[in-house]
Amino acid sequence: MFSLDTIIRENIKGLQPYSSARDEYVSDGSTMVFLDANENPYNNGVNRYPDPQQRSLKTVLAEQKGISLENILLGNGSDEVLDLLFRAFCEPNTDAIISLPPTYGMYKVLCNINAIENKEVLLTKEFQPDVEAILKLATKNTKILFICSPNNPTGNTISKNKISKLLTNFKGLVVIDEAYIDFSEDESWVSELVNYPNLIITQTLSKAYGMAGIRLGICLASREIITVLNKIKPPYNVNELTQKKALERVVDKTSVTTEVQNILKERDSLINALQDIFYVKEIYPTNANFVLVKVDDATKRYNQLLKKGIVVRNRTTQALCENTLRFTIGTIQENNALIIALKELV
């Protein structure tokens, strides 16, 4: 049985979080004279501190995802959310996490920043988790398992059956990074939060919602886990401008859906075109807004594309990704420019 109490760092258990002026008094919309937070009183749209709990934005997200406000934490990008998980549950120089290369590189960076051991278990050749190897490697000090699905840089969705086995048998927290879930035919794991107390889901507005510039990350988990994270998050970690732009975007579901559909259509067109490129050796299945492709010489092709004014990602240094390039799906014009450039390479 999973016990959150055995996962939390001892110094966090009794931590009294900082209480800001906007925590102590929550406005109900009434006209009030605010003299509690030492702010500049002259209104310019951002002279007041933002809502530290982002209630308006969370209310919309909770309704869309079918969960409670108490199941949501918002961060300054998903990277802040991930860092909070390390700081809440992993004791420096003692604990460890498990990551599954090739995967999102920030997990390893955060291990180094927080002095946490990163135990790596390579994905299989089909880019799926080796469940037995993961469970065998885990110890009582292995606090978190990170699963990126759809995975970056490979683009594939991780088997639901394998994730279920890991959620059931891994004694720590299982974080499913769903940054690219909006491009996938597979459903989010959000509906499973009630079934797995050790499940944490991270999402973002940077990809399908097209808001990478505002830095808004989403953490979805049990009320108990969110309560722990709220203890240690900075009081005003999501600024007023980000909250307003995010709220405008998430309520505009029609525009987001249309853009996602266009990206998926362009993804199919790019994949079809890649099949006729002579130096393309393999096109990997994808459920994301990018395609991973094996070529004859990734570094050579990457540099050739740079000279044509096109920037892609060379993933050849990543595990299981030798001689691969990752192509993000752009607009029709951008994709056409990429296809023309690829055909011109010799």
VENWODA-V649997 format. One record per pair of residues at least 12 apart in sequence whose ideal C-beta (glycine too) atoms are under 8 Angstrom apart, sorted by sequence separation. I is the first residue (numbers start at 1). J is the second residue. If there is no record, write none. Layout:
BEGIN
<<I & J> <I & J>>
END
This chain:
BEGIN
<<24 & 36> <37 & 49> <99 & 111> <121 & 133> <189 & 201> <204 & 216> <205 & 217> <271 & 283> <282 & 294> <302 & 314> <313 & 325> <314 & 326> <121 & 134> <163 & 176> <176 & 189> <188 & 201> <204 & 217> <205 & 218> <280 & 293> <281 & 294> <312 & 325> <313 & 326> <34 & 48> <55 & 69> <58 & 72> <97 & 111> <149 & 163> <203 & 217> <204 & 218> <280 & 294> <281 & 295> <312 & 326> <313 & 327> <21 & 36> <22 & 37> <188 & 203> <202 & 217> <203 & 218> <280 & 295> <281 & 296> <299 & 314> <312 & 327> <313 & 328> <21 & 37> <58 & 74> <121 & 137> <147 & 163> <202 & 218> <279 & 295> <298 & 314> <312 & 328> <20 & 37> <57 & 74> <202 & 219> <203 & 220> <274 & 291> <279 & 296> <298 & 315> <299 & 316> <119 & 137> <129 & 147> <201 & 219> <202 & 220> <279 & 297> <298 & 316> <97 & 116> <99 & 118> <101 & 120> <147 & 166> <200 & 219> <201 & 220> <267 & 286> <274 & 293> <54 & 74> <96 & 116> <97 & 117> <99 & 119> <100 & 120> <103 & 123> <200 & 220> <201 & 221> <271 & 291> <95 & 116> <96 & 117> <97 & 118> <98 & 119> <99 & 120> <100 & 121> <101 & 122> <102 & 123> <145 & 166> <200 & 221> <270 & 291> <92 & 114> <93 & 115> <95 & 117> <96 & 118> <97 & 119> <98 & 120> <99 & 121> <100 & 122> <101 & 123> <174 & 196> <181 & 203> <199 & 221> <216 & 238> <267 & 289> <279 & 301> <92 & 115> <96 & 119> <98 & 121> <100 & 123> <119 & 142> <176 & 199> <178 & 201> <179 & 202> <199 & 222> <292 & 315> <302 & 325> <82 & 106> <86 & 110> <90 & 114> <92 & 116> <127 & 151> <174 & 198> <176 & 200> <178 & 202> <179 & 203> <183 & 207> <267 & 291> <298 & 322> <301 & 325> <82 & 107> <86 & 111> <102 & 127> <145 & 170> <155 & 180> <167 & 192> <173 & 198> <174 & 199> <175 & 200> <176 & 201> <177 & 202> <178 & 203> <179 & 204> <182 & 207> <183 & 208> <197 & 222> <200 & 225> <298 & 323> <90 & 116> <160 & 186> <163 & 189> <172 & 198> <173 & 199> <174 & 200> <175 & 201> <176 & 202> <182 & 208> <216 & 242> <263 & 289> <297 & 323> <298 & 324> <312 & 338> <22 & 49> <79 & 106> <83 & 110> <86 & 113> <87 & 114> <127 & 154> <145 & 172> <147 & 174> <149 & 176> <152 & 179> <157 & 184> <173 & 200> <175 & 202> <179 & 206> <180 & 207> <182 & 209> <193 & 220> <197 & 224> <214 & 241> <215 & 242> <296 & 323> <298 & 325> <310 & 337> <21 & 49> <22 & 50> <82 & 110> <86 & 114> <123 & 151> <128 & 156> <144 & 172> <145 & 173> <147 & 175> <148 & 176> <149 & 177> <150 & 178> <152 & 180> <168 & 196> <170 & 198> <179 & 207> <180 & 208> <193 & 221> <214 & 242> <294 & 322> <295 & 323> <310 & 338> <20 & 49> <22 & 51> <23 & 52> <26 & 55> <100 & 129> <127 & 156> <129 & 158> <142 & 171> <143 & 172> <144 & 173> <145 & 174> <146 & 175> <147 & 176> <148 & 177> <149 & 178> <157 & 186> <167 & 196> <193 & 222> <292 & 321> <294 & 323> <295 & 324> <22 & 52> <23 & 53> <83 & 113> <86 & 116> <128 & 158> <129 & 159> <142 & 172> <143 & 173> <144 & 174> <145 & 175> <147 & 177> <150 & 180> <190 & 220> <216 & 246> <294 & 324> <295 & 325> <79 & 110> <83 & 114> <123 & 154> <128 & 159> <131 & 162> <135 & 166> <140 & 171> <144 & 175> <146 & 177> <148 & 179> <150 & 181> <167 & 198> <214 & 245> <293 & 324> <310 & 341> <20 & 52> <134 & 166> <138 & 170> <149 & 181> <167 & 199> <214 & 246> <292 & 324> <293 & 325> <129 & 162> <138 & 171> <150 & 183> <292 & 325> <293 & 326> <305 & 338> <308 & 341> <100 & 134> <128 & 162> <129 & 163> <131 & 165> <135 & 169> <138 & 172> <150 & 184> <211 & 245> <292 & 326> <293 & 327> <131 & 166> <135 & 170> <211 & 246> <291 & 326> <98 & 134> <134 & 170> <290 & 326> <291 & 327> <305 & 341> <308 & 344> <129 & 166> <290 & 327> <305 & 342> <131 & 169> <211 & 249> <290 & 328> <291 & 329> <98 & 137> <107 & 146> <210 & 249> <289 & 328> <290 & 329> <98 & 138> <209 & 249> <289 & 329> <305 & 345> <205 & 246> <209 & 250> <304 & 345> <104 & 146> <281 & 323> <96 & 139> <103 & 146> <98 & 142> <104 & 148> <205 & 249> <301 & 345> <96 & 141> <97 & 142> <103 & 148> <205 & 250> <95 & 141> <96 & 142> <97 & 143> <98 & 144> <100 & 146> <210 & 256> <94 & 141> <95 & 142> <96 & 143> <97 & 144> <98 & 145> <99 & 146> <100 & 147> <209 & 256> <95 & 143> <97 & 145> <98 & 146> <100 & 148> <103 & 151> <104 & 152> <208 & 256> <97 & 146> <102 & 151> <103 & 152> <210 & 259> <91 & 141> <102 & 153> <208 & 259> <102 & 154> <173 & 225> <208 & 260> <90 & 143> <89 & 143> <90 & 144> <89 & 144> <208 & 263> <270 & 327> <86 & 144> <85 & 144> <270 & 329> <267 & 329> <266 & 329> <266 & 330> <266 & 331> <270 & 335> <277 & 342> <263 & 329> <266 & 332> <269 & 335> <273 & 339> <277 & 343> <279 & 345> <276 & 343> <270 & 338> <274 & 342> <266 & 335> <270 & 339> <273 & 342> <104 & 177> <182 & 256> <12 & 87> <104 & 179> <12 & 88> <183 & 260> <9 & 87> <182 & 260> <9 & 88> <8 & 88> <9 & 89> <183 & 263> <8 & 89> <9 & 90> <10 & 91> <183 & 264> <208 & 289> <7 & 89> <9 & 91> <207 & 289> <89 & 172> <89 & 173> <183 & 267> <85 & 173> <85 & 175> <82 & 175> <78 & 177> <78 & 179> <186 & 287> <185 & 287> <184 & 287> <183 & 287> <184 & 288> <183 & 288> <183 & 289> <180 & 287> <180 & 288> <180 & 289> <85 & 200> <82 & 202> <81 & 202> <71 & 193> <65 & 188> <67 & 190> <66 & 190> <78 & 202> <65 & 190> <66 & 191> <78 & 203> <67 & 193> <78 & 204> <77 & 204> <78 & 206> <156 & 284> <77 & 206> <155 & 284> <156 & 285> <154 & 284> <155 & 285> <156 & 286> <157 & 287> <155 & 286> <156 & 287> <154 & 286> <155 & 287> <155 & 288> <85 & 219> <84 & 219> <155 & 290> <7 & 143> <81 & 217> <150 & 286> <152 & 288> <155 & 291> <80 & 217> <81 & 218> <150 & 287> <153 & 290> <155 & 292> <77 & 215> <79 & 217> <81 & 219> <150 & 288> <152 & 290> <154 & 292> <76 & 215> <77 & 216> <78 & 217> <89 & 228> <153 & 292> <76 & 216> <77 & 217> <78 & 218> <88 & 228> <75 & 216> <76 & 217> <88 & 229> <74 & 216> <75 & 217> <74 & 217> <75 & 218> <88 & 231> <74 & 218> <75 & 219> <85 & 229> <88 & 232> <73 & 218> <74 & 219> <84 & 229> <87 & 232> <72 & 218> <73 & 219> <72 & 219> <72 & 220> <73 & 221> <81 & 229> <84 & 232> <71 & 220> <84 & 233> <71 & 221> <71 & 222> <71 & 223> <67 & 220> <70 & 223> <73 & 226> <80 & 233> <72 & 226> <65 & 220> <68 & 223> <71 & 226> <70 & 226> <73 & 229> <61 & 218> <70 & 227> <73 & 230> <80 & 237> <127 & 284> <75 & 233> <73 & 233> <153 & 313> <76 & 237> <75 & 237> <76 & 238> <153 & 315> <74 & 237> <75 & 238> <74 & 238> <7 & 172> <153 & 318> <7 & 173> <76 & 242> <154 & 321> <153 & 321> <2 & 171> <153 & 324> <153 & 326> <53 & 230> <52 & 235> <52 & 236> <54 & 238> <52 & 237> <50 & 236> <57 & 243> <64 & 250> <49 & 236> <56 & 243> <60 & 247> <50 & 238> <50 & 239> <54 & 243> <57 & 246> <61 & 250> <64 & 253> <50 & 240> <57 & 247> <60 & 250> <49 & 240> <56 & 247> <60 & 251> <48 & 240> <51 & 243> <4 & 197> <50 & 243> <57 & 250> <127 & 320> <4 & 198> <46 & 240> <2 & 197> <45 & 240> <46 & 241> <125 & 320> <2 & 198> <123 & 319> <122 & 319> <123 & 320> <122 & 320> <23 & 235> <17 & 230> <22 & 235> <102 & 315> <17 & 231> <22 & 236> <17 & 232> <20 & 235> <12 & 228> <15 & 231> <20 & 236> <102 & 318> <15 & 232> <18 & 235> <101 & 318> <102 & 319> <4 & 222> <101 & 319> <102 & 320> <12 & 231> <101 & 320> <102 & 321> <4 & 224> <8 & 228> <12 & 232> <4 & 225> <4 & 228>>
END
